Amino acid sequence: GQADVTTDAKGKQKRVYRRYLTPWEVFVKLPNAGRYLKPGQSLRALKLKAGTESDTESARQMQEAKRALFADLNPGRKSA
């Protein structure tokens, strides 16, 4: 998405995004996005899969998978 760039008194620039896009939304906007898929996959099938869960549910599952991965990598540490 487009970002507005603001500059503070010290000259530091900050980007403020007015619209957020999911990776899926960015991907399907590519010209001929289907050509980047593995053989046997289709945009239609991926769209159906993308619609089966909310962005929040998908993010929750990703966080759980990351916790499990890091627990395996650091068996002595407890996760928060």
C-alpha positions, -999 to +999 in steps of 0.1 A: +000+000+000+009+036-002+027+052+027+026+088+039+061+099+050+063+123+079+095+139+093+099+148+129+119+178+144+151+157+145+148+147+108+137+111+114+113+099+088+083+077+097+061+059+072+024+057+080+003+032+060-033+041+055-043+007+041-029-027+050-028-057+026-023-093+034+003-112+015-025-129-004-039-095-015-005-084-027+001-117-046-032-117-065-026-082-076+005-092-095+001-094-133-003-130-143+000-142-106-009-177-116+023-182-134+042-181-101+023-211-087+036-246-085+023-270-112-011-283-103-020-253-082-046-227-092-055-192-080-091-205-076-081-233-053-059-209-032-087-184-030-110-210-017-084-221+009-077-184+018-114-179+025-117-208+049-103-190+079-100-154+091-068-134+091-069-135+129-073-173+130-045-177+105-022-155+126-031-174+158-022-207+142+011-192+129+019-180+164+012-214+179+035-230+153+063-205+160+060-212+198+062-250+191+092-245+168+111-223+193+102-247+222+119-275+201+149-253+194+153-242+231+141-271+252+154-257+284+134-224+282+098-220+290+077-200+266+056-170+278 
